[in-house]
Amino acid sequence: QVQLVESGGGLVQAGGSLRLSCTASGGTFSTYDMGWFRQAPGKERDFVACITWTGSSTYYADSVKGRFTISRDNAKNTVYLQMNGLKPEDTAVYYCGAGYRLSGAWSLKQNYGIWGQGTQVTVSS
């Protein structure tokens, strides 16, 4: 069973950048589609970005397109989320999720069966 650990969160000023990492252990990372989701206080966990298990396709929420980039390094069992041009509304706990070779619907959190513990991102204005 794959286990996920996120890192890289922190406090940053608006307009700044952060890179989140999610490292997997205990399974075959390269067979999982990987997604990033975020949850602000009192809100649902929302889709941010995902990358297919082959790394050939990526998808983004409209709110982060052009600012965030998802990538993966299967040799390091790690998926990244590069976040540029951060805004206060990006403040949330960011979670990575793993879904085994999803055939679609990558934005639906219920398709991801494995989650990390989350990492806090706070953007000050």
Backbone atoms as SQL, in Angstrom:
CREATE TABLE atoms (id INTEGER PRIMARY KEY, chain TEXT, resi INTEGER, resn TEXT, atom TEXT, x REAL, y REAL, z REAL);
INSERT INTO atoms VALUES
  (1, 'A', 1, 'GLN', 'N', 0.848, -1.192, 0.000),
  (2, 'A', 1, 'GLN', 'CA', 0.000, 0.000, 0.000),
  (3, 'A', 1, 'GLN', 'C', 0.890, 1.250, 0.000),
  (4, 'A', 2, 'VAL', 'N', 0.592, 2.157, -0.897),
  (5, 'A', 2, 'VAL', 'CA', 1.348, 3.397, -0.979),
  (6, 'A', 2, 'VAL', 'C', 1.014, 4.295, 0.192),
  (7, 'A', 3, 'GLN', 'N', 2.018, 4.924, 0.754),
  (8, 'A', 3, 'GLN', 'CA', 1.839, 5.953, 1.779),
  (9, 'A', 3, 'GLN', 'C', 2.438, 7.241, 1.256),
  (10, 'A', 4, 'LEU', 'N', 1.790, 8.363, 1.578),
  (11, 'A', 4, 'LEU', 'CA', 2.173, 9.658, 1.026),
  (12, 'A', 4, 'LEU', 'C', 2.530, 10.636, 2.129),
  (13, 'A', 5, 'VAL', 'N', 3.576, 11.412, 1.902),
  (14, 'A', 5, 'VAL', 'CA', 3.974, 12.451, 2.853),
  (15, 'A', 5, 'VAL', 'C', 4.235, 13.738, 2.080),
  (16, 'A', 6, 'GLU', 'N', 3.470, 14.783, 2.427),
  (17, 'A', 6, 'GLU', 'CA', 3.644, 16.093, 1.795),
  (18, 'A', 6, 'GLU', 'C', 4.634, 16.934, 2.578),
  (19, 'A', 7, 'SER', 'N', 5.274, 17.856, 1.890),
  (20, 'A', 7, 'SER', 'CA', 6.168, 18.819, 2.520),
  (21, 'A', 7, 'SER', 'C', 6.257, 20.052, 1.645),
  (22, 'A', 8, 'GLY', 'N', 6.833, 21.115, 2.202),
  (23, 'A', 8, 'GLY', 'CA', 7.086, 22.316, 1.425),
  (24, 'A', 8, 'GLY', 'C', 6.141, 23.469, 1.683),
  (25, 'A', 9, 'GLY', 'N', 5.134, 23.252, 2.515),
  (26, 'A', 9, 'GLY', 'CA', 4.228, 24.349, 2.828),
  (27, 'A', 9, 'GLY', 'C', 4.895, 25.409, 3.683),
  (28, 'A', 10, 'GLY', 'N', 4.189, 26.518, 3.874),
  (29, 'A', 10, 'GLY', 'CA', 4.731, 27.586, 4.697),
  (30, 'A', 10, 'GLY', 'C', 3.968, 28.869, 4.522),
  (31, 'A', 11, 'LEU', 'N', 4.554, 29.930, 5.029),
  (32, 'A', 11, 'LEU', 'CA', 3.973, 31.270, 4.953),
  (33, 'A', 11, 'LEU', 'C', 4.725, 32.063, 3.890),
  (34, 'A', 12, 'VAL', 'N', 3.981, 32.678, 2.979),
  (35, 'A', 12, 'VAL', 'CA', 4.589, 33.446, 1.904),
  (36, 'A', 12, 'VAL', 'C', 3.732, 34.670, 1.623),
  (37, 'A', 13, 'GLN', 'N', 4.354, 35.711, 1.154),
  (38, 'A', 13, 'GLN', 'CA', 3.605, 36.919, 0.790),
  (39, 'A', 13, 'GLN', 'C', 2.938, 36.744, -0.574),
  (40, 'A', 14, 'ALA', 'N', 1.886, 37.474, -0.777),
  (41, 'A', 14, 'ALA', 'CA', 1.195, 37.444, -2.068),
  (42, 'A', 14, 'ALA', 'C', 2.184, 37.760, -3.183),
  (43, 'A', 15, 'GLY', 'N', 2.066, 37.001, -4.265),
  (44, 'A', 15, 'GLY', 'CA', 2.988, 37.134, -5.379),
  (45, 'A', 15, 'GLY', 'C', 4.189, 36.213, -5.296),
  (46, 'A', 16, 'GLY', 'N', 4.372, 35.590, -4.155),
  (47, 'A', 16, 'GLY', 'CA', 5.511, 34.706, -3.955),
  (48, 'A', 16, 'GLY', 'C', 5.285, 33.308, -4.495),
  (49, 'A', 17, 'SER', 'N', 6.248, 32.440, -4.228),
  (50, 'A', 17, 'SER', 'CA', 6.224, 31.081, -4.762),
  (51, 'A', 17, 'SER', 'C', 6.535, 30.065, -3.670),
  (52, 'A', 18, 'LEU', 'N', 5.998, 28.879, -3.853),
  (53, 'A', 18, 'LEU', 'CA', 6.333, 27.725, -3.025),
  (54, 'A', 18, 'LEU', 'C', 6.336, 26.499, -3.923),
  (55, 'A', 19, 'ARG', 'N', 7.115, 25.503, -3.532),
  (56, 'A', 19, 'ARG', 'CA', 7.059, 24.211, -4.212),
  (57, 'A', 19, 'ARG', 'C', 6.721, 23.137, -3.185),
  (58, 'A', 20, 'LEU', 'N', 5.601, 22.494, -3.402),
  (59, 'A', 20, 'LEU', 'CA', 5.191, 21.388, -2.551),
  (60, 'A', 20, 'LEU', 'C', 5.714, 20.074, -3.132),
  (61, 'A', 21, 'SER', 'N', 6.045, 19.166, -2.239),
  (62, 'A', 21, 'SER', 'CA', 6.468, 17.826, -2.637),
  (63, 'A', 21, 'SER', 'C', 5.591, 16.796, -1.940),
  (64, 'A', 22, 'CYS', 'N', 5.385, 15.703, -2.609),
  (65, 'A', 22, 'CYS', 'CA', 4.653, 14.581, -2.035),
  (66, 'A', 22, 'CYS', 'C', 5.438, 13.315, -2.388),
  (67, 'A', 23, 'THR', 'N', 5.974, 12.667, -1.375),
  (68, 'A', 23, 'THR', 'CA', 6.813, 11.499, -1.594),
  (69, 'A', 23, 'THR', 'C', 6.077, 10.240, -1.155),
  (70, 'A', 24, 'ALA', 'N', 6.129, 9.245, -2.010),
  (71, 'A', 24, 'ALA', 'CA', 5.430, 7.990, -1.769),
  (72, 'A', 24, 'ALA', 'C', 6.394, 6.901, -1.305),
  (73, 'A', 25, 'SER', 'N', 5.861, 5.995, -0.509),
  (74, 'A', 25, 'SER', 'CA', 6.620, 4.825, -0.082),
  (75, 'A', 25, 'SER', 'C', 5.675, 3.641, 0.014),
  (76, 'A', 26, 'GLY', 'N', 6.233, 2.457, -0.076),
  (77, 'A', 26, 'GLY', 'CA', 5.458, 1.254, 0.196),
  (78, 'A', 26, 'GLY', 'C', 4.655, 0.705, -0.951),
  (79, 'A', 27, 'GLY', 'N', 4.834, 1.203, -2.151),
  (80, 'A', 27, 'GLY', 'CA', 4.068, 0.688, -3.274),
  (81, 'A', 27, 'GLY', 'C', 4.700, 1.080, -4.586),
  (82, 'A', 28, 'THR', 'N', 3.974, 0.860, -5.665),
  (83, 'A', 28, 'THR', 'CA', 4.487, 1.176, -6.996),
  (84, 'A', 28, 'THR', 'C', 3.950, 2.534, -7.424),
  (85, 'A', 29, 'PHE', 'N', 4.700, 3.549, -7.070),
  (86, 'A', 29, 'PHE', 'CA', 4.278, 4.940, -7.306),
  (87, 'A', 29, 'PHE', 'C', 3.941, 5.179, -8.774),
  (88, 'A', 30, 'SER', 'N', 4.726, 4.577, -9.663),
  (89, 'A', 30, 'SER', 'CA', 4.591, 4.881, -11.088),
  (90, 'A', 30, 'SER', 'C', 3.285, 4.388, -11.694),
  (91, 'A', 31, 'THR', 'N', 2.506, 3.618, -10.946),
  (92, 'A', 31, 'THR', 'CA', 1.225, 3.129, -11.480),
  (93, 'A', 31, 'THR', 'C', 0.043, 3.961, -11.020),
  (94, 'A', 32, 'TYR', 'N', 0.302, 5.028, -10.279),
  (95, 'A', 32, 'TYR', 'CA', -0.765, 5.863, -9.733),
  (96, 'A', 32, 'TYR', 'C', -0.834, 7.227, -10.412),
  (97, 'A', 33, 'ASP', 'N', -2.067, 7.631, -10.748),
  (98, 'A', 33, 'ASP', 'CA', -2.317, 9.030, -11.062),
  (99, 'A', 33, 'ASP', 'C', -2.224, 9.801, -9.746),
  (100, 'A', 34, 'MET', 'N', -1.639, 10.991, -9.803),
  (101, 'A', 34, 'MET', 'CA', -1.430, 11.771, -8.590),
  (102, 'A', 34, 'MET', 'C', -2.139, 13.111, -8.696),
  (103, 'A', 35, 'GLY', 'N', -2.813, 13.477, -7.630),
  (104, 'A', 35, 'GLY', 'CA', -3.528, 14.738, -7.614),
  (105, 'A', 35, 'GLY', 'C', -3.164, 15.582, -6.414),
  (106, 'A', 36, 'TRP', 'N', -3.308, 16.883, -6.580),
  (107, 'A', 36, 'TRP', 'CA', -3.206, 17.832, -5.465),
  (108, 'A', 36, 'TRP', 'C', -4.593, 18.435, -5.259),
  (109, 'A', 37, 'PHE', 'N', -5.006, 18.482, -4.015),
  (110, 'A', 37, 'PHE', 'CA', -6.260, 19.093, -3.617),
  (111, 'A', 37, 'PHE', 'C', -5.955, 20.057, -2.472),
  (112, 'A', 38, 'ARG', 'N', -6.894, 20.943, -2.191),
  (113, 'A', 38, 'ARG', 'CA', -6.706, 21.862, -1.074),
  (114, 'A', 38, 'ARG', 'C', -8.008, 22.067, -0.341),
  (115, 'A', 39, 'GLN', 'N', -7.866, 22.364, 0.928),
  (116, 'A', 39, 'GLN', 'CA', -9.044, 22.564, 1.773),
  (117, 'A', 39, 'GLN', 'C', -8.809, 23.753, 2.680),
  (118, 'A', 40, 'ALA', 'N', -9.635, 24.767, 2.478),
  (119, 'A', 40, 'ALA', 'CA', -9.610, 25.940, 3.339),
  (120, 'A', 40, 'ALA', 'C', -10.553, 25.706, 4.511),
  (121, 'A', 41, 'PRO', 'N', -10.362, 26.429, 5.619),
  (122, 'A', 41, 'PRO', 'CA', -11.219, 26.233, 6.795),
  (123, 'A', 41, 'PRO', 'C', -12.696, 26.380, 6.455),
  (124, 'A', 42, 'GLY', 'N', -13.486, 25.407, 6.860),
  (125, 'A', 42, 'GLY', 'CA', -14.917, 25.463, 6.639),
  (126, 'A', 42, 'GLY', 'C', -15.373, 25.163, 5.235),
  (127, 'A', 43, 'LYS', 'N', -14.446, 24.740, 4.387),
  (128, 'A', 43, 'LYS', 'CA', -14.797, 24.469, 2.988),
  (129, 'A', 43, 'LYS', 'C', -14.479, 23.026, 2.615),
  (130, 'A', 44, 'GLU', 'N', -14.992, 22.640, 1.448),
  (131, 'A', 44, 'GLU', 'CA', -14.734, 21.307, 0.938),
  (132, 'A', 44, 'GLU', 'C', -13.292, 21.198, 0.424),
  (133, 'A', 45, 'ARG', 'N', -12.838, 19.950, 0.303),
  (134, 'A', 45, 'ARG', 'CA', -11.538, 19.702, -0.305),
  (135, 'A', 45, 'ARG', 'C', -11.702, 19.809, -1.829),
  (136, 'A', 46, 'ASP', 'N', -11.005, 20.743, -2.429),
  (137, 'A', 46, 'ASP', 'CA', -11.168, 21.047, -3.845),
  (138, 'A', 46, 'ASP', 'C', -9.963, 20.609, -4.676),
  (139, 'A', 47, 'PHE', 'N', -10.261, 20.241, -5.892),
  (140, 'A', 47, 'PHE', 'CA', -9.239, 19.839, -6.841),
  (141, 'A', 47, 'PHE', 'C', -8.350, 21.024, -7.213),
  (142, 'A', 48, 'VAL', 'N', -7.045, 20.766, -7.318),
  (143, 'A', 48, 'VAL', 'CA', -6.089, 21.781, -7.750),
  (144, 'A', 48, 'VAL', 'C', -5.433, 21.363, -9.070),
  (145, 'A', 49, 'ALA', 'N', -4.842, 20.163, -9.073),
  (146, 'A', 49, 'ALA', 'CA', -4.114, 19.706, -10.259),
  (147, 'A', 49, 'ALA', 'C', -3.908, 18.211, -10.169),
  (148, 'A', 50, 'CYS', 'N', -3.683, 17.585, -11.324),
  (149, 'A', 50, 'CYS', 'CA', -3.336, 16.166, -11.315),
  (150, 'A', 50, 'CYS', 'C', -2.433, 15.856, -12.488),
  (151, 'A', 51, 'ILE', 'N', -1.760, 14.724, -12.364),
  (152, 'A', 51, 'ILE', 'CA', -0.875, 14.241, -13.420),
  (153, 'A', 51, 'ILE', 'C', -1.092, 12.743, -13.538),
  (154, 'A', 52, 'THR', 'N', -1.217, 12.279, -14.760),
  (155, 'A', 52, 'THR', 'CA', -1.467, 10.859, -14.972),
  (156, 'A', 52, 'THR', 'C', -0.249, 10.008, -14.625),
  (157, 'A', 53, 'TRP', 'N', -0.484, 8.702, -14.473),
  (158, 'A', 53, 'TRP', 'CA', 0.587, 7.823, -14.021),
  (159, 'A', 53, 'TRP', 'C', 1.744, 7.772, -15.021),
  (160, 'A', 54, 'THR', 'N', 1.445, 8.019, -16.299),
  (161, 'A', 54, 'THR', 'CA', 2.514, 8.049, -17.300),
  (162, 'A', 54, 'THR', 'C', 3.244, 9.382, -17.313),
  (163, 'A', 55, 'GLY', 'N', 2.630, 10.375, -16.697),
  (164, 'A', 55, 'GLY', 'CA', 3.195, 11.721, -16.740),
  (165, 'A', 55, 'GLY', 'C', 2.886, 12.462, -18.028),
  (166, 'A', 56, 'SER', 'N', 2.105, 11.845, -18.896),
  (167, 'A', 56, 'SER', 'CA', 1.863, 12.438, -20.215),
  (168, 'A', 56, 'SER', 'C', 0.795, 13.514, -20.220),
  (169, 'A', 57, 'SER', 'N', -0.058, 13.522, -19.192),
  (170, 'A', 57, 'SER', 'CA', -1.156, 14.497, -19.164),
  (171, 'A', 57, 'SER', 'C', -1.257, 15.150, -17.792),
  (172, 'A', 58, 'THR', 'N', -1.586, 16.427, -17.819),
  (173, 'A', 58, 'THR', 'CA', -1.827, 17.180, -16.588),
  (174, 'A', 58, 'THR', 'C', -3.128, 17.962, -16.729),
  (175, 'A', 59, 'TYR', 'N', -3.769, 18.195, -15.609),
  (176, 'A', 59, 'TYR', 'CA', -5.029, 18.920, -15.582),
  (177, 'A', 59, 'TYR', 'C', -4.999, 19.878, -14.395),
  (178, 'A', 60, 'TYR', 'N', -5.653, 21.041, -14.572),
  (179, 'A', 60, 'TYR', 'CA', -5.628, 22.062, -13.547),
  (180, 'A', 60, 'TYR', 'C', -7.012, 22.646, -13.325),
  (181, 'A', 61, 'ALA', 'N', -7.248, 23.065, -12.089),
  (182, 'A', 61, 'ALA', 'CA', -8.428, 23.867, -11.812),
  (183, 'A', 61, 'ALA', 'C', -8.247, 25.223, -12.483),
  (184, 'A', 62, 'ASP', 'N', -9.352, 25.806, -12.910),
  (185, 'A', 62, 'ASP', 'CA', -9.284, 27.101, -13.593),
  (186, 'A', 62, 'ASP', 'C', -8.607, 28.157, -12.721),
  (187, 'A', 63, 'SER', 'N', -8.809, 28.058, -11.424),
  (188, 'A', 63, 'SER', 'CA', -8.298, 29.081, -10.506),
  (189, 'A', 63, 'SER', 'C', -6.776, 29.092, -10.413),
  (190, 'A', 64, 'VAL', 'N', -6.118, 28.019, -10.858),
  (191, 'A', 64, 'VAL', 'CA', -4.655, 27.960, -10.727),
  (192, 'A', 64, 'VAL', 'C', -3.946, 27.851, -12.078),
  (193, 'A', 65, 'LYS', 'N', -4.700, 27.732, -13.142),
  (194, 'A', 65, 'LYS', 'CA', -4.066, 27.616, -14.462),
  (195, 'A', 65, 'LYS', 'C', -3.160, 28.806, -14.740),
  (196, 'A', 66, 'GLY', 'N', -1.984, 28.494, -15.248),
  (197, 'A', 66, 'GLY', 'CA', -1.020, 29.535, -15.569),
  (198, 'A', 66, 'GLY', 'C', -0.172, 29.966, -14.392),
  (199, 'A', 67, 'ARG', 'N', -0.520, 29.522, -13.182),
  (200, 'A', 67, 'ARG', 'CA', 0.253, 29.882, -11.989),
  (201, 'A', 67, 'ARG', 'C', 0.894, 28.660, -11.355),
  (202, 'A', 68, 'PHE', 'N', 0.210, 27.520, -11.377),
  (203, 'A', 68, 'PHE', 'CA', 0.701, 26.300, -10.738),
  (204, 'A', 68, 'PHE', 'C', 1.125, 25.302, -11.805),
  (205, 'A', 69, 'THR', 'N', 2.131, 24.492, -11.484),
  (206, 'A', 69, 'THR', 'CA', 2.581, 23.440, -12.373),
  (207, 'A', 69, 'THR', 'C', 2.796, 22.156, -11.578),
  (208, 'A', 70, 'ILE', 'N', 2.171, 21.089, -12.036),
  (209, 'A', 70, 'ILE', 'CA', 2.365, 19.783, -11.413),
  (210, 'A', 70, 'ILE', 'C', 3.353, 18.969, -12.238),
  (211, 'A', 71, 'SER', 'N', 4.193, 18.225, -11.559),
  (212, 'A', 71, 'SER', 'CA', 5.155, 17.360, -12.246),
  (213, 'A', 71, 'SER', 'C', 5.445, 16.164, -11.353),
  (214, 'A', 72, 'ARG', 'N', 6.072, 15.159, -11.927),
  (215, 'A', 72, 'ARG', 'CA', 6.414, 13.981, -11.136),
  (216, 'A', 72, 'ARG', 'C', 7.782, 13.457, -11.552),
  (217, 'A', 73, 'ASP', 'N', 8.434, 12.816, -10.587),
  (218, 'A', 73, 'ASP', 'CA', 9.706, 12.147, -10.833),
  (219, 'A', 73, 'ASP', 'C', 9.539, 10.732, -10.310),
  (220, 'A', 74, 'ASN', 'N', 9.267, 9.794, -11.191),
  (221, 'A', 74, 'ASN', 'CA', 9.003, 8.431, -10.754),
  (222, 'A', 74, 'ASN', 'C', 10.239, 7.768, -10.155),
  (223, 'A', 75, 'ALA', 'N', 11.414, 8.214, -10.546),
  (224, 'A', 75, 'ALA', 'CA', 12.635, 7.655, -9.963),
  (225, 'A', 75, 'ALA', 'C', 12.766, 8.035, -8.489),
  (226, 'A', 76, 'LYS', 'N', 12.156, 9.158, -8.118),
  (227, 'A', 76, 'LYS', 'CA', 12.207, 9.629, -6.727),
  (228, 'A', 76, 'LYS', 'C', 10.894, 9.401, -5.999),
  (229, 'A', 77, 'ASN', 'N', 9.938, 8.760, -6.680),
  (230, 'A', 77, 'ASN', 'CA', 8.618, 8.509, -6.070),
  (231, 'A', 77, 'ASN', 'C', 7.986, 9.796, -5.539),
  (232, 'A', 78, 'THR', 'N', 8.125, 10.855, -6.287),
  (233, 'A', 78, 'THR', 'CA', 7.701, 12.163, -5.804),
  (234, 'A', 78, 'THR', 'C', 6.909, 12.913, -6.861),
  (235, 'A', 79, 'VAL', 'N', 5.859, 13.584, -6.413),
  (236, 'A', 79, 'VAL', 'CA', 5.108, 14.510, -7.248),
  (237, 'A', 79, 'VAL', 'C', 5.269, 15.902, -6.646),
  (238, 'A', 80, 'TYR', 'N', 5.346, 16.900, -7.511),
  (239, 'A', 80, 'TYR', 'CA', 5.593, 18.271, -7.095),
  (240, 'A', 80, 'TYR', 'C', 4.437, 19.171, -7.523),
  (241, 'A', 81, 'LEU', 'N', 4.282, 20.250, -6.788),
  (242, 'A', 81, 'LEU', 'CA', 3.372, 21.310, -7.191),
  (243, 'A', 81, 'LEU', 'C', 4.122, 22.628, -7.043),
  (244, 'A', 82, 'GLN', 'N', 4.523, 23.178, -8.170),
  (245, 'A', 82, 'GLN', 'CA', 5.173, 24.485, -8.169),
  (246, 'A', 82, 'GLN', 'C', 4.093, 25.550, -8.216),
  (247, 'A', 83, 'MET', 'N', 4.075, 26.423, -7.221),
  (248, 'A', 83, 'MET', 'CA', 3.047, 27.438, -7.103),
  (249, 'A', 83, 'MET', 'C', 3.690, 28.809, -7.205),
  (250, 'A', 84, 'ASN', 'N', 3.350, 29.527, -8.256),
  (251, 'A', 84, 'ASN', 'CA', 3.849, 30.883, -8.471),
  (252, 'A', 84, 'ASN', 'C', 2.700, 31.868, -8.423),
  (253, 'A', 85, 'GLY', 'N', 3.011, 33.130, -8.223),
  (254, 'A', 85, 'GLY', 'CA', 1.969, 34.141, -8.196),
  (255, 'A', 85, 'GLY', 'C', 0.902, 33.861, -7.157),
  (256, 'A', 86, 'LEU', 'N', 1.325, 33.450, -5.979),
  (257, 'A', 86, 'LEU', 'CA', 0.366, 33.052, -4.947),
  (258, 'A', 86, 'LEU', 'C', -0.506, 34.218, -4.508),
  (259, 'A', 87, 'LYS', 'N', -1.751, 33.886, -4.204),
  (260, 'A', 87, 'LYS', 'CA', -2.750, 34.858, -3.783),
  (261, 'A', 87, 'LYS', 'C', -3.272, 34.462, -2.403),
  (262, 'A', 88, 'PRO', 'N', -3.794, 35.410, -1.645),
  (263, 'A', 88, 'PRO', 'CA', -4.351, 35.052, -0.333),
  (264, 'A', 88, 'PRO', 'C', -5.412, 33.951, -0.416),
  (265, 'A', 89, 'GLU', 'N', -6.162, 33.913, -1.504),
  (266, 'A', 89, 'GLU', 'CA', -7.194, 32.887, -1.651),
  (267, 'A', 89, 'GLU', 'C', -6.628, 31.495, -1.907),
  (268, 'A', 90, 'ASP', 'N', -5.322, 31.392, -2.090),
  (269, 'A', 90, 'ASP', 'CA', -4.686, 30.072, -2.205),
  (270, 'A', 90, 'ASP', 'C', -4.398, 29.468, -0.829),
  (271, 'A', 91, 'THR', 'N', -4.633, 30.228, 0.222),
  (272, 'A', 91, 'THR', 'CA', -4.399, 29.732, 1.574),
  (273, 'A', 91, 'THR', 'C', -5.289, 28.528, 1.873),
  (274, 'A', 92, 'ALA', 'N', -4.658, 27.427, 2.271),
  (275, 'A', 92, 'ALA', 'CA', -5.381, 26.185, 2.540),
  (276, 'A', 92, 'ALA', 'C', -4.388, 25.127, 3.003),
  (277, 'A', 93, 'VAL', 'N', -4.931, 24.020, 3.457),
  (278, 'A', 93, 'VAL', 'CA', -4.120, 22.821, 3.636),
  (279, 'A', 93, 'VAL', 'C', -4.113, 22.075, 2.303),
  (280, 'A', 94, 'TYR', 'N', -2.947, 21.757, 1.817),
  (281, 'A', 94, 'TYR', 'CA', -2.798, 21.082, 0.534),
  (282, 'A', 94, 'TYR', 'C', -2.518, 19.602, 0.773),
  (283, 'A', 95, 'TYR', 'N', -3.285, 18.777, 0.069),
  (284, 'A', 95, 'TYR', 'CA', -3.166, 17.328, 0.193),
  (285, 'A', 95, 'TYR', 'C', -2.801, 16.716, -1.151),
  (286, 'A', 96, 'CYS', 'N', -1.966, 15.707, -1.122),
  (287, 'A', 96, 'CYS', 'CA', -1.786, 14.934, -2.348),
  (288, 'A', 96, 'CYS', 'C', -2.546, 13.618, -2.203),
  (289, 'A', 97, 'GLY', 'N', -3.057, 13.154, -3.314),
  (290, 'A', 97, 'GLY', 'CA', -3.815, 11.916, -3.356),
  (291, 'A', 97, 'GLY', 'C', -3.321, 11.034, -4.485),
  (292, 'A', 98, 'ALA', 'N', -3.470, 9.730, -4.301),
  (293, 'A', 98, 'ALA', 'CA', -3.056, 8.757, -5.311),
  (294, 'A', 98, 'ALA', 'C', -4.270, 7.946, -5.733),
  (295, 'A', 99, 'GLY', 'N', -4.446, 7.812, -7.046),
  (296, 'A', 99, 'GLY', 'CA', -5.512, 6.995, -7.606),
  (297, 'A', 99, 'GLY', 'C', -4.915, 6.041, -8.615),
  (298, 'A', 100, 'TYR', 'N', -5.254, 4.753, -8.505),
  (299, 'A', 100, 'TYR', 'CA', -4.626, 3.746, -9.362),
  (300, 'A', 100, 'TYR', 'C', -5.158, 3.820, -10.782),
  (301, 'A', 101, 'ARG', 'N', -4.295, 4.281, -11.699),
  (302, 'A', 101, 'ARG', 'CA', -4.580, 4.317, -13.132),
  (303, 'A', 101, 'ARG', 'C', -6.009, 4.744, -13.438),
  (304, 'A', 102, 'LEU', 'N', -6.387, 5.918, -12.978),
  (305, 'A', 102, 'LEU', 'CA', -7.714, 6.440, -13.247),
  (306, 'A', 102, 'LEU', 'C', -7.907, 6.626, -14.749),
  (307, 'A', 103, 'SER', 'N', -9.073, 6.328, -15.228),
  (308, 'A', 103, 'SER', 'CA', -9.337, 6.468, -16.653),
  (309, 'A', 103, 'SER', 'C', -9.992, 7.797, -16.979),
  (310, 'A', 104, 'GLY', 'N', -10.227, 8.598, -15.964),
  (311, 'A', 104, 'GLY', 'CA', -10.823, 9.901, -16.178),
  (312, 'A', 104, 'GLY', 'C', -11.275, 10.466, -14.847),
  (313, 'A', 105, 'ALA', 'N', -12.044, 11.528, -14.898),
  (314, 'A', 105, 'ALA', 'CA', -12.603, 12.152, -13.691),
  (315, 'A', 105, 'ALA', 'C', -11.518, 12.424, -12.660),
  (316, 'A', 106, 'TRP', 'N', -10.406, 12.967, -13.133),
  (317, 'A', 106, 'TRP', 'CA', -9.260, 13.172, -12.248),
  (318, 'A', 106, 'TRP', 'C', -9.528, 14.245, -11.203),
  (319, 'A', 107, 'SER', 'N', -10.556, 15.061, -11.380),
  (320, 'A', 107, 'SER', 'CA', -10.828, 16.133, -10.426),
  (321, 'A', 107, 'SER', 'C', -11.711, 15.696, -9.262),
  (322, 'A', 108, 'LEU', 'N', -12.178, 14.460, -9.286),
  (323, 'A', 108, 'LEU', 'CA', -13.073, 13.986, -8.228),
  (324, 'A', 108, 'LEU', 'C', -12.274, 13.350, -7.093),
  (325, 'A', 109, 'LYS', 'N', -12.363, 13.921, -5.912),
  (326, 'A', 109, 'LYS', 'CA', -11.547, 13.443, -4.800),
  (327, 'A', 109, 'LYS', 'C', -11.900, 12.006, -4.410),
  (328, 'A', 110, 'GLN', 'N', -13.125, 11.582, -4.666),
  (329, 'A', 110, 'GLN', 'CA', -13.511, 10.227, -4.277),
  (330, 'A', 110, 'GLN', 'C', -12.807, 9.163, -5.112),
  (331, 'A', 111, 'ASN', 'N', -12.168, 9.568, -6.205),
  (332, 'A', 111, 'ASN', 'CA', -11.424, 8.617, -7.026),
  (333, 'A', 111, 'ASN', 'C', -10.021, 8.355, -6.493),
  (334, 'A', 112, 'TYR', 'N', -9.607, 9.107, -5.505),
  (335, 'A', 112, 'TYR', 'CA', -8.273, 8.953, -4.933),
  (336, 'A', 112, 'TYR', 'C', -8.410, 8.199, -3.616),
  (337, 'A', 113, 'GLY', 'N', -7.828, 7.036, -3.565),
  (338, 'A', 113, 'GLY', 'CA', -8.014, 6.202, -2.383),
  (339, 'A', 113, 'GLY', 'C', -6.957, 6.365, -1.316),
  (340, 'A', 114, 'ILE', 'N', -5.888, 7.073, -1.642),
  (341, 'A', 114, 'ILE', 'CA', -4.786, 7.227, -0.701),
  (342, 'A', 114, 'ILE', 'C', -4.466, 8.711, -0.577),
  (343, 'A', 115, 'TRP', 'N', -4.293, 9.168, 0.660),
  (344, 'A', 115, 'TRP', 'CA', -4.045, 10.587, 0.920),
  (345, 'A', 115, 'TRP', 'C', -2.880, 10.768, 1.875),
  (346, 'A', 116, 'GLY', 'N', -2.203, 11.901, 1.715),
  (347, 'A', 116, 'GLY', 'CA', -1.210, 12.298, 2.687),
  (348, 'A', 116, 'GLY', 'C', -1.859, 13.058, 3.827),
  (349, 'A', 117, 'GLN', 'N', -1.026, 13.529, 4.742),
  (350, 'A', 117, 'GLN', 'CA', -1.549, 14.201, 5.938),
  (351, 'A', 117, 'GLN', 'C', -1.801, 15.686, 5.711),
  (352, 'A', 118, 'GLY', 'N', -1.292, 16.215, 4.618),
  (353, 'A', 118, 'GLY', 'CA', -1.510, 17.608, 4.288),
  (354, 'A', 118, 'GLY', 'C', -0.373, 18.510, 4.738),
  (355, 'A', 119, 'THR', 'N', -0.251, 19.639, 4.043),
  (356, 'A', 119, 'THR', 'CA', 0.742, 20.655, 4.403),
  (357, 'A', 119, 'THR', 'C', 0.091, 22.022, 4.271),
  (358, 'A', 120, 'GLN', 'N', 0.303, 22.873, 5.260),
  (359, 'A', 120, 'GLN', 'CA', -0.369, 24.183, 5.306),
  (360, 'A', 120, 'GLN', 'C', 0.356, 25.188, 4.414),
  (361, 'A', 121, 'VAL', 'N', -0.421, 25.878, 3.600),
  (362, 'A', 121, 'VAL', 'CA', 0.082, 27.002, 2.805),
  (363, 'A', 121, 'VAL', 'C', -0.703, 28.237, 3.226),
  (364, 'A', 122, 'THR', 'N', 0.009, 29.269, 3.632),
  (365, 'A', 122, 'THR', 'CA', -0.617, 30.515, 4.040),
  (366, 'A', 122, 'THR', 'C', -0.014, 31.649, 3.226),
  (367, 'A', 123, 'VAL', 'N', -0.877, 32.396, 2.557),
  (368, 'A', 123, 'VAL', 'CA', -0.443, 33.512, 1.722),
  (369, 'A', 123, 'VAL', 'C', -0.958, 34.798, 2.351),
  (370, 'A', 124, 'SER', 'N', -0.044, 35.656, 2.726),
  (371, 'A', 124, 'SER', 'CA', -0.435, 36.919, 3.356),
  (372, 'A', 124, 'SER', 'C', -0.544, 38.015, 2.302),
  (373, 'A', 125, 'SER', 'N', -1.454, 38.943, 2.566),
  (374, 'A', 125, 'SER', 'CA', -1.683, 40.032, 1.598),
  (375, 'A', 125, 'SER', 'C', -0.784, 41.222, 1.878);
